[in-house]
Amino acid sequence: MDKSLHKVKEAEAMLLNVGTLLMSSGASTGRVRTTVNRIADALGYNIELMITNRSLMLKVIDEDSDQFIASLKRTSPHGVNFRIVSGISRMSWRVVEDHWNIPQINAEVDRLVALPHYPRLITLSSVALAGASFCALFGGKGYELLVAFIATFVGLFVRQEALKKRFNPYVSIIFAAFAASILSGLSVKLGIGSSPDLAFATSVLFLVPGVPLINSFTDMIDGNILNGIVRGIHGLVIALAIALGLLCAKYLLNI
């Protein structure tokens, strides 16, 4: 492999890595395409990019040497990591403005991927506090807020444990919705607080698939119809999983 083709191969591997990281971190299809194109243009390459929900196909062309490389890379299961999304977006502008080379880009991507996550207890507590805040927005007070906090905390804990044990992600959501609604449903059954139904209704809101549904809408508007449909169905299945967990809890508690 001559030097020019080797450089094209390096650029292709880096761009595919950036694109798949963005997709798996919750970026919209349009954002992935814009960011990858921005970096490729700054490096002096023309690209042809095809993005599906589970893979990226990329062709990198070096006009000076008339060399090109084409390949495909699968994306990992999608999640939400806005630290990666925003970090790569900022990096792409530095590539343009500061004329970064491929080793510098790879080093920055590696740094972003290696950034530590928040401690688990902080994540659980913050999400549980958000659940209690939802309850407060709907008029919950005192005991209802406490019940919503505990139910959300336990529900997220159950989901994390289920994912650790490699349960299907949708099944993990059913478990989480069931655990959260069982705890909050007990307050309805026992009549704890003045409006225990508010805690029951808001204890599963942490599972609502906001990012997939927003990305689905964005992709549809941008003309990425196929990805928009896939992400919309993904959000719909998550909503059905939440409903199934609630239904099982209501059935067991007879509420």
CORSUL-V222848 format. One record per residue. N is the residue number from 1. SS is DSSP state (hx for helix, st for strand, lp for the rest). NEAR is the number of other C-alpha atoms within 10 Angstrom. Layout:
BEGIN
N&SS&NEAR + N&SS&NEAR
END
This chain:
BEGIN
1&lp&7 + 2&lp&6 + 3&hx&8 + 4&hx&15 + 5&hx&17 + 6&hx&13 + 7&hx&15 + 8&hx&21 + 9&hx&20 + 10&hx&15 + 11&hx&24 + 12&hx&24 + 13&hx&20 + 14&hx&19 + 15&hx&23 + 16&hx&23 + 17&hx&18 + 18&hx&22 + 19&hx&29 + 20&hx&22 + 21&hx&22 + 22&hx&29 + 23&hx&27 + 24&hx&22 + 25&lp&20 + 26&lp&19 + 27&lp&25 + 28&lp&25 + 29&hx&25 + 30&hx&16 + 31&hx&17 + 32&hx&23 + 33&hx&18 + 34&hx&14 + 35&hx&22 + 36&hx&22 + 37&hx&20 + 38&hx&16 + 39&hx&27 + 40&hx&22 + 41&hx&14 + 42&hx&19 + 43&hx&17 + 44&lp&12 + 45&lp&19 + 46&st&16 + 47&st&20 + 48&st&12 + 49&st&18 + 50&st&13 + 51&st&20 + 52&lp&16 + 53&lp&19 + 54&lp&15 + 55&st&18 + 56&st&19 + 57&st&16 + 58&st&21 + 59&st&18 + 60&st&22 + 61&st&23 + 62&st&18 + 63&lp&11 + 64&lp&9 + 65&lp&10 + 66&lp&9 + 67&st&15 + 68&st&18 + 69&st&18 + 70&st&16 + 71&st&13 + 72&st&16 + 73&st&15 + 74&st&15 + 75&lp&20 + 76&lp&13 + 77&lp&11 + 78&lp&17 + 79&lp&13 + 80&lp&15 + 81&lp&15 + 82&hx&13 + 83&hx&14 + 84&hx&22 + 85&hx&24 + 86&hx&14 + 87&hx&16 + 88&hx&23 + 89&hx&19 + 90&hx&12 + 91&hx&20 + 92&hx&23 + 93&hx&16 + 94&hx&15 + 95&hx&20 + 96&hx&15 + 97&hx&10 + 98&hx&11 + 99&lp&13 + 100&lp&17 + 101&lp&13 + 102&hx&18 + 103&hx&12 + 104&hx&13 + 105&hx&21 + 106&hx&18 + 107&hx&11 + 108&hx&15 + 109&hx&19 + 110&hx&11 + 111&hx&13 + 112&hx&16 + 113&hx&13 + 114&hx&9 + 115&lp&10 + 116&lp&8 + 117&lp&9 + 118&lp&9 + 119&lp&8 + 120&hx&11 + 121&hx&11 + 122&hx&10 + 123&hx&15 + 124&hx&20 + 125&hx&16 + 126&hx&15 + 127&hx&17 + 128&hx&26 + 129&hx&19 + 130&hx&20 + 131&hx&27 + 132&hx&26 + 133&hx&17 + 134&hx&22 + 135&hx&27 + 136&hx&18 + 137&hx&12 + 138&lp&12 + 139&lp&13 + 140&lp&23 + 141&lp&18 + 142&lp&11 + 143&hx&16 + 144&hx&27 + 145&hx&26 + 146&hx&20 + 147&hx&28 + 148&hx&34 + 149&hx&29 + 150&hx&21 + 151&hx&30 + 152&hx&35 + 153&hx&27 + 154&hx&21 + 155&hx&30 + 156&hx&26 + 157&hx&18 + 158&hx&21 + 159&hx&23 + 160&hx&18 + 161&hx&14 + 162&hx&18 + 163&hx&15 + 164&hx&10 + 165&lp&10 + 166&lp&10 + 167&lp&14 + 168&lp&11 + 169&hx&16 + 170&hx&18 + 171&hx&18 + 172&hx&25 + 173&hx&30 + 174&hx&27 + 175&hx&24 + 176&hx&31 + 177&hx&32 + 178&hx&27 + 179&hx&27 + 180&hx&32 + 181&hx&31 + 182&hx&23 + 183&hx&21 + 184&hx&30 + 185&hx&29 + 186&hx&18 + 187&hx&21 + 188&hx&21 + 189&hx&13 + 190&hx&9 + 191&lp&12 + 192&lp&16 + 193&lp&19 + 194&lp&13 + 195&lp&17 + 196&hx&25 + 197&hx&21 + 198&hx&24 + 199&hx&36 + 200&hx&25 + 201&hx&17 + 202&hx&28 + 203&lp&34 + 204&lp&27 + 205&hx&17 + 206&hx&19 + 207&hx&19 + 208&lp&15 + 209&lp&17 + 210&hx&11 + 211&hx&16 + 212&hx&25 + 213&hx&19 + 214&hx&16 + 215&hx&21 + 216&hx&26 + 217&hx&19 + 218&hx&19 + 219&hx&22 + 220&hx&17 + 221&hx&12 + 222&hx&13 + 223&lp&12 + 224&lp&18 + 225&hx&15 + 226&hx&15 + 227&hx&22 + 228&hx&26 + 229&hx&17 + 230&hx&15 + 231&hx&22 + 232&hx&21 + 233&hx&15 + 234&hx&17 + 235&hx&21 + 236&hx&16 + 237&hx&14 + 238&hx&21 + 239&hx&17 + 240&hx&15 + 241&hx&23 + 242&hx&26 + 243&hx&17 + 244&hx&18 + 245&hx&23 + 246&hx&24 + 247&hx&17 + 248&hx&18 + 249&hx&22 + 250&hx&16 + 251&hx&9 + 252&hx&10 + 253&hx&14 + 254&lp&9 + 255&lp&12
END
